[in-house]
């Protein structure tokens, strides 16, 4: 089963096929091939859709409010332990 359609003209190549062929060409610079791979990503892989949506507190059920508060308390505990946020690496003085 072919995933991508073929062009009717045999001397022409679909742009995506051309990019994929250049990615596979080991004579090309690896950084260039990586850039091509990144350019092809949206056409070859679907994007995940988050099911997490912000909901104002006045629209939440009591259970949702309790879960949100418990998550906030846990987050605060992790912050006090020094986890849950980025630490900047300090350079030499």
N, C-alpha and C positions, 0 to 999 in steps of 0.2 A: 504494500500500500504506500503510495506516494503522499507525503505530507504537504508538499508545496506544488503548485501547478507548473507545468512546462509552457514555455512560449511556443507559438506556432512556427515562428521563424527559427531555423536551426542555428543560424549564425548570431542570434541574439541570446542574451542571458539576463534573467531577472536580477535586479539589483541585490536582493538578499542572497541569491546563489553566488553572485560575484563576491560579495563580502565573505561568505562562508568559505569559498575557495581560497581567498587570500589569507584567511585565518589559518587554514590548513597548510599553507605554503611555508615550510620551515626555513626557506631562504630569506623571508621577511624578518625584520627586527622584531624581537619578542614584545617590546613596548608598543609597537605599532599594531601587532596582532592582538594584544590585550585591549587596546583602544577600540579596535574593530569589534571585538567580542562584546565590549560594553555597549557599543552602538547597536548591536543586534539584540541585546537582551529584551527590550520591550516587545520585539516582534516574535520572539521564540518562547518567552515565559510570561505567564499571566501574573499580574500583580495581586498580592494578597489584599483582601478587603477586610479592614478591621471591623469587628462587630461591637467594639467598645465605642459607645457614643456618650458624650457629656450630657448629663441629665440634671436639670436644676433640682435642688433639694425639695422644693414644693411639689414636684411631680413624682417623687420617689415614695415607694411603699415603706412601711415601718421596717420590714426585713431588709430592704435595700439601704435604708438609712443606717441600720445597725451594721451591715456589712461594710459600708463606706467608713463609718466611724472606727470599726475594728481595724480596717486597712490603714487608716490614718494613724492610729495609735501604734501599730506595728512599724510603720514607716518612721515615726518619731523615735521609737526604740532603736531602730537600726542607725538613725542619724547620730544618736547619743553614743552608740558603740563605734562610730566612725565609719559606718558602712552606708551604702545607699546614695553616695554622692561622689563626685570626682575629686581626687586629690591632685593638686598641681605639683609637679616636680620642681623643687626649688633648685636653682642653679648655684654655682659656686659664688661665695661672697668675696 
